[in-house]
Amino acid sequence: MNARAVPPVDADECDVFVIGGGPAGSTAAALLAQKGFRVTLVEKARHPRFHIGESLLPANLPLLEKLGVADEVRAIGMEKWAAEFVSPWHEHKQVFHFGEAIDKSMPYAYQVQRAEFDEILIRNAQRKGARVIEGCRVTDVQFLPNDEGAIAQTQSDDGMTKTWRARFVLDASGRDTFLGNRFKAKERNEKHNSTALYAHFENVQRNEGKAEGNITIYWFEHGWFWCIPLMNGRTSIGAVTWPYYLKTRKKPLEEFLLDTIALCPKLSERLRGARIVANVEATGNYSYTCNHTHGGNYLLLGDAYAFIDPVFSSGVMLAMNSAFVGADTVEACLRRPAEAPRALRQFDRMMRVGPKRFSWFIYRVTNPTMRNLFMGPRNLLRMQEGLLSVLAGDVFGKTPIRLPLFAFKCVYYTISLLNLKRTVTAWRHRRNNIRSVDAVSGSMN
């Protein structure tokens, strides 16, 4: 990553070099190409390719409209009108309908197969004029002095290497965090640490009618499960657990996942007669953040900057939103240099606000006080509507969510103080749960 004074003469040139063709990279590439920039997007895989994270939020829909892909996504998506929470400590199921949020204009979202969804986005980038190169890995990026651009090296599947000179670089490499790792900027989230294992199933029992596409979150002793119905009859099932739990695995992943599901009777009931139809996968070191969001001529988008626990399905929305703001930031930096410092500061604030809004809830979602508030919501001072706005991903706009969320937090802290012994016990339990377990990734091979 050292600066280089003179670029190679045989380097292909572009205005913006995008690392990664997921939702963040493809969205940014399409927007920047539309603005007239020469954009090169390099993606290590070839679409369509499997990816987890199938549940979109209502706040995604306006972004899909602006991007011009709303009809294509509608054709592959299952409508998701609500999020359901199921707790072994409560007898009832709590359903949150997005149409009851403060902003009533975004009452639903979609569940999508990411292979189809991500291909729609990357092909849209191509149609808009971006140069898209798949099956090609970025091997190095060297930034030039005085923010004059960067030199990137790539290697394709057939072994061919290529050199690129760009005025600006967007790291949208997802959890690979290409620049974050190169700059040693990626840091494990000390406030939250989790692992995940997941697979696709067939013949999973579904809700009837309009509720068929609802996402269901199941709490259990070692974390929580997601249950996401998809259009093709498959259902995505995943367990997000504390690191110590995955470390206990002594069986093949598929058997271990089935044993984990058996620990959640209400989910097991829905999976009676179901079967796994895709390889079980697992991952560790789940939550992290980079210690900066940008440099003079590069931005970190989406998961390349931070990844938080997916309990609120925020990943794709945060990625696409970062691409929209990032595209405007790049335009300011390249066409109106005098505005660059202000644009970069605004980008930095936006990148931090999303994870911050969600993380307050994520850090407490397994706390008994928070569980009780979720399972018995009240709308005093519009608290329930504010919570629904967060669940819908409406955290960046002009929707007045500050007062409702402040009221919700006050109620949470008041109940916690009134139940101090339980609160302290829960805090100690969580502190123990989020501890890092050495070599947990080795247990997933």
CORTA-V371864 format. One record per backbone hydrogen bond with DSSP energy under -1.0 kcal/mol. NH is the residue of the N-H (numbers start at 1). CO is the residue of the C=O. E is the energy in kcal/mol with one decimal. If there is no record, write none. Layout:
# CORTA-V371864
NH&CO&E ; NH&CO&E
This chain:
# CORTA-V371864
11&8&-1.2 ; 12&163&-2.5 ; 14&165&-2.1 ; 15&38&-1.8 ; 16&38&-2.2 ; 17&168&-2.7 ; 18&40&-3.2 ; 19&170&-2.9 ; 20&42&-3.1 ; 26&22&-2.8 ; 27&23&-1.6 ; 28&24&-2.4 ; 29&25&-2.5 ; 30&26&-2.2 ; 31&27&-2.3 ; 32&28&-2.6 ; 33&29&-2.3 ; 34&30&-2.1 ; 35&31&-1.2 ; 36&33&-1.5 ; 37&32&-2.2 ; 40&16&-2.5 ; 41&131&-3.4 ; 42&18&-2.7 ; 43&133&-2.8 ; 56&110&-2.6 ; 59&392&-2.1 ; 60&57&-2.5 ; 61&58&-1.3 ; 64&60&-2.1 ; 65&61&-2.2 ; 66&62&-2.3 ; 67&63&-1.8 ; 69&64&-2.2 ; 73&69&-2.3 ; 74&70&-2.4 ; 75&71&-1.6 ; 77&73&-1.4 ; 78&111&-2.5 ; 80&109&-2.5 ; 83&96&-2.2 ; 84&215&-2.9 ; 85&94&-2.7 ; 86&217&-3.0 ; 90&87&-1.5 ; 94&85&-2.4 ; 96&83&-2.9 ; 98&81&-1.7 ; 100&97&-2.1 ; 101&98&-1.8 ; 109&80&-2.3 ; 111&78&-2.4 ; 112&54&-2.8 ; 117&113&-2.5 ; 118&114&-2.9 ; 119&115&-1.1 ; 120&116&-2.0 ; 121&117&-1.8 ; 122&118&-2.2 ; 123&119&-2.4 ; 124&120&-1.8 ; 125&121&-1.7 ; 126&122&-1.6 ; 127&123&-2.6 ; 128&124&-2.0 ; 129&126&-1.6 ; 130&125&-2.5 ; 131&39&-3.1 ; 133&41&-2.9 ; 135&45&-2.3 ; 136&43&-2.2 ; 137&155&-3.0 ; 139&153&-2.7 ; 140&153&-1.4 ; 142&151&-3.1 ; 144&149&-2.5 ; 148&145&-1.2 ; 150&166&-2.5 ; 151&142&-3.2 ; 152&164&-2.6 ; 153&140&-2.8 ; 154&162&-2.5 ; 155&137&-2.6 ; 156&160&-2.8 ; 157&135&-2.2 ; 159&156&-2.3 ; 162&154&-2.0 ; 164&152&-2.7 ; 165&12&-3.4 ; 166&150&-2.5 ; 168&15&-1.5 ; 169&297&-2.0 ; 170&17&-2.7 ; 171&299&-2.9 ; 172&19&-2.1 ; 176&173&-1.5 ; 177&174&-1.9 ; 181&177&-2.9 ; 182&178&-2.1 ; 183&179&-2.8 ; 184&181&-1.0 ; 185&180&-3.3 ; 186&180&-1.1 ; 187&289&-2.9 ; 189&287&-2.1 ; 192&189&-1.2 ; 195&241&-2.8 ; 196&283&-2.5 ; 197&239&-1.8 ; 198&281&-2.5 ; 199&237&-2.3 ; 201&235&-2.7 ; 202&275&-2.4 ; 205&270&-2.8 ; 211&208&-1.3 ; 212&209&-1.9 ; 214&211&-1.6 ; 215&82&-1.3 ; 216&227&-2.0 ; 217&84&-3.1 ; 218&225&-1.9 ; 219&86&-2.5 ; 220&223&-2.3 ; 223&220&-1.7 ; 224&240&-2.2 ; 225&218&-2.8 ; 226&238&-2.4 ; 227&216&-1.4 ; 228&236&-2.7 ; 230&234&-2.8 ; 233&230&-1.2 ; 235&201&-2.3 ; 236&228&-2.9 ; 237&199&-2.7 ; 238&226&-1.7 ; 239&197&-3.0 ; 240&224&-3.0 ; 241&195&-2.2 ; 242&222&-1.6 ; 245&242&-1.4 ; 247&243&-1.5 ; 248&245&-1.4 ; 249&246&-1.6 ; 256&252&-2.5 ; 257&253&-2.8 ; 258&254&-2.2 ; 259&255&-2.3 ; 260&256&-2.1 ; 261&257&-2.5 ; 262&258&-1.7 ; 263&260&-1.3 ; 264&261&-2.1 ; 268&264&-2.6 ; 269&265&-2.1 ; 271&267&-1.3 ; 272&269&-1.1 ; 274&271&-2.4 ; 275&202&-1.7 ; 277&200&-2.7 ; 281&198&-2.6 ; 283&196&-2.6 ; 286&194&-2.1 ; 288&307&-1.9 ; 289&187&-2.3 ; 290&305&-1.9 ; 291&185&-1.8 ; 295&298&-2.7 ; 299&169&-1.6 ; 300&293&-2.5 ; 301&171&-2.8 ; 304&301&-2.0 ; 305&302&-1.8 ; 306&302&-1.7 ; 307&288&-2.2 ; 313&310&-2.3 ; 318&314&-2.8 ; 319&315&-2.3 ; 320&316&-2.7 ; 321&317&-2.6 ; 322&318&-2.2 ; 323&319&-1.5 ; 324&320&-2.0 ; 325&321&-2.3 ; 326&322&-2.5 ; 327&323&-2.6 ; 328&324&-1.6 ; 329&325&-2.0 ; 330&326&-2.7 ; 331&327&-2.2 ; 332&328&-2.1 ; 333&329&-2.5 ; 334&330&-2.6 ; 335&331&-2.5 ; 336&332&-1.8 ; 339&336&-2.7 ; 340&337&-1.4 ; 343&339&-2.6 ; 344&340&-2.8 ; 345&341&-1.9 ; 346&342&-2.3 ; 347&343&-2.3 ; 348&344&-2.3 ; 349&345&-2.3 ; 350&346&-2.3 ; 351&347&-2.6 ; 352&348&-1.5 ; 353&349&-1.9 ; 354&350&-1.2 ; 356&352&-1.7 ; 357&353&-2.5 ; 358&354&-2.1 ; 359&355&-2.9 ; 360&356&-1.4 ; 362&358&-2.3 ; 363&359&-3.0 ; 367&364&-1.9 ; 371&367&-2.7 ; 372&368&-2.3 ; 373&369&-1.9 ; 374&370&-2.5 ; 375&371&-2.6 ; 376&372&-1.3 ; 382&379&-2.3 ; 383&380&-1.5 ; 386&382&-2.4 ; 387&383&-2.6 ; 388&384&-2.5 ; 389&385&-1.9 ; 390&386&-1.7 ; 391&387&-2.4 ; 392&388&-1.9 ; 393&390&-1.6 ; 394&389&-2.6 ; 395&393&-2.0 ; 401&399&-1.9 ; 405&401&-2.3 ; 406&402&-2.6 ; 407&403&-2.6 ; 408&404&-2.3 ; 409&405&-2.5 ; 410&406&-2.3 ; 411&407&-2.3 ; 412&408&-2.4 ; 413&409&-2.9 ; 414&410&-2.4 ; 415&411&-2.7 ; 416&412&-2.2 ; 417&413&-2.2 ; 418&414&-2.2 ; 419&415&-1.2 ; 423&419&-2.5 ; 424&420&-2.9 ; 425&421&-2.3 ; 426&422&-2.6 ; 427&423&-2.5 ; 428&424&-2.5 ; 429&425&-2.3 ; 430&426&-2.6 ; 431&427&-2.4 ; 432&428&-1.9 ; 433&429&-2.1 ; 434&430&-2.5 ; 440&437&-1.5 ; 443&440&-1.1 ; 444&441&-1.6 ; 445&442&-1.0
